[in-house]
Amino acid sequence: MMIWTISDAVPPTLVSQVAPQSADLGDSHKVKFSFNGTGPFDFKVKRNGKEIPKADSRVKLVTFDEHGKLMFSGEGYKVDFWYQSACSSSQ
């Protein structure tokens, strides 16, 4: 039987930094990013420092395995992801 403890966890990290990107007003844009670490992870999307509700139709975050895709309109978005005591982000 395997017992998982927090000491076994690898902090989440971006595989490579994402360059700042934006979309013209009214246009949408997609940013893909890859990450690694020990999950499960929680994700939070922020714009200009304020959390975006998951129900906001202007922003969509899709995560799968060790990849994420943020679809948005405008600029100033950031994705934070973490497990318990570690945090990383993609802007």
C-alpha angles and dihedrals in degrees: 000000000000119000117200118212132180090250088065091056122108112213115246115260136174113250089219133358117263115231115235109269136178141180129224116256108283094015124102127222138194127217120189123200137177126214140173138199138097114310168207092120134194119216131205127183118211133184119202089344097309124110115248114223113242089236092062105118093204092068131048127179119193120185129185131167104322098336136085136191123199117196115192148147120229128009142280098068124147132181118213118192129180151147121225103303104007131074137186133173144205122206 
